């Protein structure tokens, strides 16, 4: 069975690729094992991004402590994305961000 390399650009501009069999290529079937997981990760990362943008807006408007709550929710969601991707760098940076935000909030 012949395979083709499928390229597509994601919203972040990162080149994604995967090998598809000729049958999958022609029929467009979604039998690749990672499709469902990638969809969940994409949903979580976009929700996390939106929540963190709301946190930035609330900070700009000086709406405290709701801005901290938005940031904490966004940090937790991005940490979950790191777990789903098995990306330790994303997990570490968001643990650090959580500690910094919590420490700053408790000292204010």
C-alpha positions, 0 to 999 in steps of 0.5 A: 500500500502506498503512503503520502505525506499530508502537510497542513498548517495549523493556526499557529503556523506550525507545520504538521504532518503525518503519513496516511495510507492511500486508502485514507488519503482517497477516502478522507477517513479519520482512522489515524489514532491521534485525531481524537486526542488532537481535537481535544487538545486543540479545544483545551488550548484555545479555551485556555488561550481565551481565558488568559486573554480575559485575564489580561483584559481584566488586569488592564481594567484593574479588576482584581481578584477576577484577573487572578482567577482567570490567570489561574484557570488558564494556567491549569488548562495550559498545564493540562495541554502539556500533560496531553502533549507529554511536553514537560517544558509547557508543564514546568513553565505553567507550574512556575507561573502558578507559583508566581501568581499565587505568591504575588496574590498572597503578598498583596 
